[in-house]
């Protein structure tokens, strides 16, 4: 029998970014994390804020006040090995 090494799956958390969404139109702040680019993540937040489906995410409360004033900012890039490490960082 031949041992064939398994390929390492890409660690999707290796390029984790912690970010905040703010707006000069409100004092609320949303903090999240993503493995996507901040532009892609903000686009999704904006799309979700227009949705009639209610989500737990508070970002829609910030974006819906005045979408043009909402912005996303990088807090820190933090490579993680898995989601459990991210939870520890946030605690």
N, CA, C and O atoms as CSV, one atom per row, in Angstrom:
chain,resi,resn,atom,element,x,y,z
A,1,UNK,N,N,0.836,-1.177,0.000
A,1,UNK,CA,C,0.000,0.000,0.000
A,1,UNK,C,C,0.885,1.245,0.000
A,1,UNK,O,O,1.900,1.299,0.694
A,2,UNK,N,N,0.491,2.232,-0.777
A,2,UNK,CA,C,1.243,3.483,-0.879
A,2,UNK,C,C,0.536,4.552,-0.062
A,2,UNK,O,O,-0.671,4.755,-0.195
A,3,UNK,N,N,1.295,5.230,0.782
A,3,UNK,CA,C,0.732,6.342,1.539
A,3,UNK,C,C,0.788,7.595,0.692
A,3,UNK,O,O,1.863,8.032,0.280
A,4,UNK,N,N,-0.359,8.163,0.437
A,4,UNK,CA,C,-0.421,9.417,-0.309
A,4,UNK,C,C,-0.799,10.503,0.692
A,4,UNK,O,O,-1.862,10.428,1.307
A,5,UNK,N,N,0.049,11.506,0.864
A,5,UNK,CA,C,-0.280,12.561,1.834
A,5,UNK,C,C,-1.512,13.334,1.393
A,5,UNK,O,O,-1.698,13.646,0.217
A,6,UNK,N,N,-2.335,13.627,2.373
A,6,UNK,CA,C,-3.526,14.427,2.081
A,6,UNK,C,C,-3.109,15.872,1.833
A,6,UNK,O,O,-2.176,16.384,2.453
A,7,UNK,N,N,-3.821,16.515,0.917
A,7,UNK,CA,C,-3.545,17.931,0.681
A,7,UNK,C,C,-4.088,18.734,1.843
A,7,UNK,O,O,-5.165,18.452,2.368
A,8,UNK,N,N,-3.332,19.728,2.231
A,8,UNK,CA,C,-3.813,20.601,3.290
A,8,UNK,C,C,-4.875,21.523,2.717
A,8,UNK,O,O,-4.620,22.244,1.752
A,9,UNK,N,N,-6.071,21.505,3.311
A,9,UNK,CA,C,-7.075,22.449,2.822
A,9,UNK,C,C,-6.647,23.871,3.170
A,9,UNK,O,O,-5.974,24.093,4.176
A,10,UNK,N,N,-7.029,24.808,2.355
A,10,UNK,CA,C,-6.667,26.202,2.630
A,10,UNK,C,C,-7.285,26.627,3.957
A,10,UNK,O,O,-8.470,26.403,4.207
A,11,UNK,N,N,-6.492,27.221,4.772
A,11,UNK,CA,C,-6.989,27.716,6.049
A,11,UNK,C,C,-7.716,29.027,5.784
A,11,UNK,O,O,-7.090,30.065,5.566
A,12,UNK,N,N,-9.036,28.967,5.805
A,12,UNK,CA,C,-9.818,30.149,5.468
A,12,UNK,C,C,-9.682,31.276,6.484
A,12,UNK,O,O,-10.057,32.414,6.202
A,13,UNK,N,N,-9.152,30.972,7.654
A,13,UNK,CA,C,-9.000,32.004,8.676
A,13,UNK,C,C,-7.605,32.628,8.684
A,13,UNK,O,O,-7.328,33.522,9.483
A,14,UNK,N,N,-6.740,32.164,7.810
A,14,UNK,CA,C,-5.357,32.635,7.802
A,14,UNK,C,C,-5.256,34.131,7.535
A,14,UNK,O,O,-4.302,34.777,7.969
A,15,UNK,N,N,-6.224,34.680,6.831
A,15,UNK,CA,C,-6.180,36.106,6.500
A,15,UNK,C,C,-7.378,36.835,7.109
A,15,UNK,O,O,-8.038,37.628,6.438
A,16,UNK,N,N,-7.644,36.567,8.354
A,16,UNK,CA,C,-8.791,37.161,9.037
A,16,UNK,C,C,-8.553,38.652,9.295
A,16,UNK,O,O,-7.448,39.074,9.636
A,17,UNK,N,N,-9.606,39.423,9.124
A,17,UNK,CA,C,-9.551,40.863,9.376
A,17,UNK,C,C,-10.669,41.221,10.348
A,17,UNK,O,O,-11.819,40.825,10.157
A,18,UNK,N,N,-10.329,41.961,11.373
A,18,UNK,CA,C,-11.340,42.503,12.268
A,18,UNK,C,C,-11.609,43.932,11.808
A,18,UNK,O,O,-10.682,44.685,11.509
A,19,UNK,N,N,-12.889,44.295,11.757
A,19,UNK,CA,C,-13.253,45.602,11.220
A,19,UNK,C,C,-14.391,46.206,12.031
A,19,UNK,O,O,-15.042,45.528,12.826
A,20,UNK,N,N,-14.613,47.498,11.808
A,20,UNK,CA,C,-15.763,48.176,12.417
A,20,UNK,C,C,-16.492,48.950,11.336
A,20,UNK,O,O,-15.886,49.441,10.384
A,21,UNK,N,N,-17.793,49.049,11.499
A,21,UNK,CA,C,-18.622,49.872,10.623
A,21,UNK,C,C,-19.166,50.998,11.478
A,21,UNK,O,O,-19.768,50.769,12.527
A,22,UNK,N,N,-18.945,52.217,11.014
A,22,UNK,CA,C,-19.408,53.409,11.717
A,22,UNK,C,C,-20.074,54.350,10.721
A,22,UNK,O,O,-20.031,54.141,9.509
A,23,UNK,N,N,-20.684,55.377,11.264
A,23,UNK,CA,C,-21.302,56.403,10.440
A,23,UNK,C,C,-21.358,57.694,11.238
A,23,UNK,O,O,-21.600,57.677,12.445
A,24,UNK,N,N,-21.136,58.790,10.573
A,24,UNK,CA,C,-21.250,60.085,11.252
A,24,UNK,C,C,-22.712,60.421,11.542
A,24,UNK,O,O,-22.997,61.402,12.229
A,25,UNK,N,N,-23.636,59.614,11.024
A,25,UNK,CA,C,-25.060,59.848,11.229
A,25,UNK,C,C,-25.600,59.176,12.497
A,25,UNK,O,O,-26.751,59.399,12.873
A,26,UNK,N,N,-24.770,58.349,13.159
A,26,UNK,CA,C,-25.196,57.666,14.385
A,26,UNK,C,C,-23.977,57.352,15.243
A,26,UNK,O,O,-22.852,57.300,14.746
A,27,UNK,N,N,-24.209,57.144,16.527
A,27,UNK,CA,C,-23.122,56.802,17.447
A,27,UNK,C,C,-22.886,55.295,17.519
A,27,UNK,O,O,-21.942,54.853,18.174
A,28,UNK,N,N,-23.713,54.511,16.867
A,28,UNK,CA,C,-23.582,53.054,16.933
A,28,UNK,C,C,-22.331,52.593,16.199
A,28,UNK,O,O,-21.887,53.218,15.235
A,29,UNK,N,N,-21.773,51.483,16.678
A,29,UNK,CA,C,-20.580,50.878,16.071
A,29,UNK,C,C,-20.823,49.383,15.953
A,29,UNK,O,O,-21.282,48.739,16.897
A,30,UNK,N,N,-20.512,48.842,14.790
A,30,UNK,CA,C,-20.593,47.397,14.571
A,30,UNK,C,C,-19.175,46.866,14.398
A,30,UNK,O,O,-18.396,47.425,13.626
A,31,UNK,N,N,-18.832,45.794,15.107
A,31,UNK,CA,C,-17.521,45.161,14.977
A,31,UNK,C,C,-17.733,43.748,14.465
A,31,UNK,O,O,-18.572,43.003,14.970
A,32,UNK,N,N,-16.953,43.395,13.449
A,32,UNK,CA,C,-17.062,42.058,12.877
A,32,UNK,C,C,-15.718,41.555,12.410
A,32,UNK,O,O,-14.697,42.224,12.570
A,33,UNK,N,N,-15.728,40.367,11.830
A,33,UNK,CA,C,-14.512,39.813,11.253
A,33,UNK,C,C,-14.856,39.126,9.949
A,33,UNK,O,O,-15.984,38.675,9.751
A,34,UNK,N,N,-13.881,39.048,9.062
A,34,UNK,CA,C,-14.100,38.450,7.754
A,34,UNK,C,C,-12.791,37.910,7.200
A,34,UNK,O,O,-11.704,38.320,7.607
A,35,UNK,N,N,-12.922,36.990,6.273
A,35,UNK,CA,C,-11.760,36.522,5.523
A,35,UNK,C,C,-11.774,37.126,4.126
A,35,UNK,O,O,-10.856,36.901,3.337
A,36,UNK,N,N,-12.809,37.888,3.825
A,36,UNK,CA,C,-12.954,38.550,2.526
A,36,UNK,C,C,-12.284,39.926,2.573
A,36,UNK,O,O,-11.810,40.358,3.624
A,37,UNK,N,N,-12.252,40.602,1.434
A,37,UNK,CA,C,-11.758,41.989,1.441
A,37,UNK,C,C,-12.797,42.854,2.153
A,37,UNK,O,O,-13.977,42.507,2.202
A,38,UNK,N,N,-12.353,43.968,2.697
A,38,UNK,CA,C,-13.298,44.856,3.389
A,38,UNK,C,C,-14.337,45.414,2.427
A,38,UNK,O,O,-15.490,45.618,2.807
A,39,UNK,N,N,-13.937,45.659,1.191
A,39,UNK,CA,C,-14.877,46.171,0.191
A,39,UNK,C,C,-15.987,45.146,-0.070
A,39,UNK,O,O,-17.164,45.500,-0.141
A,40,UNK,N,N,-15.603,43.885,-0.210
A,40,UNK,CA,C,-16.584,42.824,-0.439
A,40,UNK,C,C,-17.505,42.681,0.763
A,40,UNK,O,O,-18.715,42.519,0.606
A,41,UNK,N,N,-16.942,42.740,1.948
A,41,UNK,CA,C,-17.760,42.584,3.162
A,41,UNK,C,C,-18.727,43.742,3.326
A,41,UNK,O,O,-19.881,43.533,3.701
A,42,UNK,N,N,-18.278,44.962,3.051
A,42,UNK,CA,C,-19.168,46.120,3.170
A,42,UNK,C,C,-20.287,46.032,2.150
A,42,UNK,O,O,-21.431,46.374,2.449
A,43,UNK,N,N,-19.968,45.580,0.957
A,43,UNK,CA,C,-20.995,45.422,-0.074
A,43,UNK,C,C,-22.090,44.487,0.428
A,43,UNK,O,O,-23.276,44.754,0.237
A,44,UNK,N,N,-21.694,43.399,1.067
A,44,UNK,CA,C,-22.675,42.446,1.597
A,44,UNK,C,C,-23.498,43.065,2.725
A,44,UNK,O,O,-24.708,42.852,2.801
A,45,UNK,N,N,-22.848,43.829,3.599
A,45,UNK,CA,C,-23.578,44.518,4.667
A,45,UNK,C,C,-24.604,45.479,4.068
A,45,UNK,O,O,-25.738,45.553,4.540
A,46,UNK,N,N,-24.205,46.212,3.032
A,46,UNK,CA,C,-25.138,47.151,2.386
A,46,UNK,C,C,-26.318,46.408,1.758
A,46,UNK,O,O,-27.464,46.842,1.878
A,47,UNK,N,N,-26.038,45.298,1.096
A,47,UNK,CA,C,-27.113,44.492,0.500
A,47,UNK,C,C,-28.051,43.970,1.587
A,47,UNK,O,O,-29.272,44.014,1.435
A,48,UNK,N,N,-27.482,43.483,2.668
A,48,UNK,CA,C,-28.297,42.963,3.770
A,48,UNK,C,C,-29.150,44.054,4.412
A,48,UNK,O,O,-30.263,43.788,4.865
A,49,UNK,N,N,-28.632,45.282,4.451
A,49,UNK,CA,C,-29.402,46.366,5.074
A,49,UNK,C,C,-30.642,46.723,4.256
A,49,UNK,O,O,-31.596,47.288,4.789
A,50,UNK,N,N,-30.631,46.397,2.973
A,50,UNK,CA,C,-31.784,46.662,2.102
A,50,UNK,C,C,-32.788,45.520,2.125
A,50,UNK,O,O,-33.915,45.670,1.653
A,51,UNK,N,N,-32.386,44.390,2.669
A,51,UNK,CA,C,-33.233,43.203,2.684
A,51,UNK,C,C,-34.389,43.373,3.664
A,51,UNK,O,O,-34.250,44.027,4.697
A,52,UNK,N,N,-35.510,42.789,3.332
A,52,UNK,CA,C,-36.663,42.817,4.228
A,52,UNK,C,C,-36.557,41.723,5.287
A,52,UNK,O,O,-37.331,41.703,6.244
A,53,UNK,N,N,-35.610,40.828,5.115
A,53,UNK,CA,C,-35.394,39.765,6.090
A,53,UNK,C,C,-34.649,40.351,7.284
A,53,UNK,O,O,-33.573,40.928,7.128
A,54,UNK,N,N,-35.212,40.206,8.450
A,54,UNK,CA,C,-34.577,40.742,9.654
A,54,UNK,C,C,-33.440,39.833,10.086
A,54,UNK,O,O,-33.596,38.614,10.163
A,55,UNK,N,N,-32.310,40.433,10.362
A,55,UNK,CA,C,-31.140,39.694,10.836
A,55,UNK,C,C,-30.756,40.227,12.210
A,55,UNK,O,O,-31.208,41.290,12.636
A,56,UNK,N,N,-29.925,39.475,12.875
A,56,UNK,CA,C,-29.442,39.900,14.185
A,56,UNK,C,C,-28.373,40.985,14.068
A,56,UNK,O,O,-28.065,41.669,15.044
A,57,UNK,N,N,-27.825,41.132,12.900
A,57,UNK,CA,C,-26.704,42.029,12.670
A,57,UNK,C,C,-27.118,43.490,12.842
A,57,UNK,O,O,-28.076,43.943,12.215
A,58,UNK,N,N,-26.413,44.211,13.671
A,58,UNK,CA,C,-26.717,45.615,13.912
A,58,UNK,C,C,-26.172,46.531,12.822
A,58,UNK,O,O,-26.516,47.713,12.794
A,59,UNK,N,N,-25.342,46.025,11.934
A,59,UNK,CA,C,-24.767,46.882,10.901
A,59,UNK,C,C,-25.853,47.556,10.071
A,59,UNK,O,O,-25.678,48.689,9.625
A,60,UNK,N,N,-26.962,46.874,9.864
A,60,UNK,CA,C,-28.052,47.470,9.077
A,60,UNK,C,C,-28.637,48.694,9.778
A,60,UNK,O,O,-29.115,49.619,9.121
A,61,UNK,N,N,-28.598,48.699,11.105
A,61,UNK,CA,C,-29.080,49.866,11.853
A,61,UNK,C,C,-28.178,51.075,11.625
A,61,UNK,O,O,-28.637,52.215,11.694
A,62,UNK,N,N,-26.925,50.836,11.359
A,62,UNK,CA,C,-25.972,51.922,11.099
A,62,UNK,C,C,-26.085,52.377,9.649
A,62,UNK,O,O,-26.167,53.574,9.372
A,63,UNK,N,N,-26.090,51.428,8.736
A,63,UNK,CA,C,-26.097,51.736,7.305
A,63,UNK,C,C,-27.413,52.374,6.875
A,63,UNK,O,O,-27.414,53.296,6.060
A,64,UNK,N,N,-28.528,51.898,7.411
A,64,UNK,CA,C,-29.835,52.392,6.961
A,64,UNK,C,C,-30.113,53.836,7.368
A,64,UNK,O,O,-30.951,54.490,6.747
A,65,UNK,N,N,-29.434,54.350,8.391
A,65,UNK,CA,C,-29.627,55.747,8.803
A,65,UNK,C,C,-29.241,56.690,7.668
A,65,UNK,O,O,-29.985,57.610,7.329
A,66,UNK,N,N,-28.076,56.452,7.090
A,66,UNK,CA,C,-27.600,57.231,5.955
A,66,UNK,C,C,-26.516,56.421,5.249
A,66,UNK,O,O,-25.344,56.503,5.615
A,67,UNK,N,N,-26.901,55.639,4.241
A,67,UNK,CA,C,-25.943,54.742,3.586
A,67,UNK,C,C,-24.669,55.415,3.080
A,67,UNK,O,O,-23.609,54.789,3.063
A,68,UNK,N,N,-24.755,56.669,2.671
A,68,UNK,CA,C,-23.577,57.351,2.141
A,68,UNK,C,C,-22.551,57.693,3.212
A,68,UNK,O,O,-21.376,57.891,2.907
A,69,UNK,N,N,-22.989,57.762,4.463
A,69,UNK,CA,C,-22.067,58.123,5.545
A,69,UNK,C,C,-21.462,56.908,6.247
A,69,UNK,O,O,-20.535,57.050,7.045
A,70,UNK,N,N,-21.981,55.717,5.954
A,70,UNK,CA,C,-21.454,54.505,6.592
A,70,UNK,C,C,-20.104,54.142,5.978
A,70,UNK,O,O,-19.910,54.244,4.767
A,71,UNK,N,N,-19.178,53.718,6.831
A,71,UNK,CA,C,-17.859,53.326,6.327
A,71,UNK,C,C,-17.347,52.129,7.119
A,71,UNK,O,O,-17.743,51.895,8.261
A,72,UNK,N,N,-16.472,51.394,6.489
A,72,UNK,CA,C,-15.843,50.233,7.111
A,72,UNK,C,C,-14.368,50.540,7.304
A,72,UNK,O,O,-13.717,51.096,6.420
A,73,UNK,N,N,-13.848,50.172,8.469
A,73,UNK,CA,C,-12.449,50.441,8.791
A,73,UNK,C,C,-11.802,49.176,9.349
A,73,UNK,O,O,-12.403,48.452,10.142
A,74,UNK,N,N,-10.586,48.928,8.925
A,74,UNK,CA,C,-9.818,47.807,9.449
A,74,UNK,C,C,-9.382,48.115,10.872
A,74,UNK,O,O,-8.830,49.181,11.142
A,75,UNK,N,N,-9.630,47.183,11.778
A,75,UNK,CA,C,-9.119,47.304,13.150
A,75,UNK,C,C,-7.768,46.608,13.216
A,75,UNK,O,O,-6.780,47.171,13.688
A,76,UNK,N,N,-7.747,45.359,12.727
A,76,UNK,CA,C,-6.509,44.596,12.776
A,76,UNK,C,C,-6.605,43.371,11.877
A,76,UNK,O,O,-7.656,42.738,11.777
A,77,UNK,N,N,-5.506,43.051,11.234
A,77,UNK,CA,C,-5.409,41.781,10.519
A,77,UNK,C,C,-4.855,40.794,11.529
A,77,UNK,O,O,-3.856,41.066,12.194
A,78,UNK,N,N,-5.505,39.654,11.638
A,78,UNK,CA,C,-5.097,38.703,12.659
A,78,UNK,C,C,-5.220,37.292,12.119
A,78,UNK,O,O,-6.329,36.764,12.043
A,79,UNK,N,N,-4.113,36.664,11.742
A,79,UNK,CA,C,-4.199,35.293,11.247
A,79,UNK,C,C,-4.620,34.345,12.358
A,79,UNK,O,O,-4.070,34.384,13.459
A,80,UNK,N,N,-5.578,33.511,12.074
A,80,UNK,CA,C,-6.093,32.548,13.033
A,80,UNK,C,C,-6.013,31.154,12.425
A,80,UNK,O,O,-5.974,31.000,11.205
A,81,UNK,N,N,-5.990,30.161,13.268
A,81,UNK,CA,C,-5.997,28.800,12.763
A,81,UNK,C,C,-7.416,28.285,12.608
A,81,UNK,O,O,-7.663,27.380,11.811
A,82,UNK,N,N,-8.355,28.853,13.364
A,82,UNK,CA,C,-9.753,28.452,13.244
A,82,UNK,C,C,-10.645,29.474,13.935
A,82,UNK,O,O,-10.158,30.422,14.551
A,83,UNK,N,N,-11.942,29.273,13.828
A,83,UNK,CA,C,-12.900,30.227,14.387
A,83,UNK,C,C,-12.806,30.287,15.910
A,83,UNK,O,O,-13.112,31.324,16.499
A,84,UNK,N,N,-12.393,29.211,16.554
A,84,UNK,CA,C,-12.262,29.228,18.022
A,84,UNK,C,C,-11.249,30.274,18.462
A,84,UNK,O,O,-11.457,30.953,19.468
A,85,UNK,N,N,-10.156,30.413,17.721
A,85,UNK,CA,C,-9.172,31.436,18.062
A,85,UNK,C,C,-9.757,32.825,17.936
A,85,UNK,O,O,-9.458,33.700,18.749
A,86,UNK,N,N,-10.591,33.043,16.923
A,86,UNK,CA,C,-11.212,34.348,16.746
A,86,UNK,C,C,-12.113,34.663,17.922
A,86,UNK,O,O,-12.129,35.797,18.400
A,87,UNK,N,N,-12.854,33.694,18.392
A,87,UNK,CA,C,-13.747,33.914,19.525
A,87,UNK,C,C,-12.955,34.335,20.751
A,87,UNK,O,O,-13.402,35.199,21.505
A,88,UNK,N,N,-11.785,33.739,20.966
A,88,UNK,CA,C,-10.949,34.104,22.112
A,88,UNK,C,C,-10.499,35.551,22.001
A,88,UNK,O,O,-10.454,36.268,23.000
A,89,UNK,N,N,-10.170,35.976,20.808
A,89,UNK,CA,C,-9.715,37.348,20.590
A,89,UNK,C,C,-10.824,38.342,20.936
A,89,UNK,O,O,-10.568,39.389,21.531
A,90,UNK,N,N,-12.059,38.003,20.555
A,90,UNK,CA,C,-13.178,38.903,20.775
A,90,UNK,C,C,-13.624,38.947,22.228
A,90,UNK,O,O,-14.221,39.933,22.663
A,91,UNK,N,N,-13.343,37.890,22.985
A,91,UNK,CA,C,-13.771,37.842,24.386
A,91,UNK,C,C,-12.975,38.756,25.260
A,91,UNK,O,O,-13.219,38.826,26.465
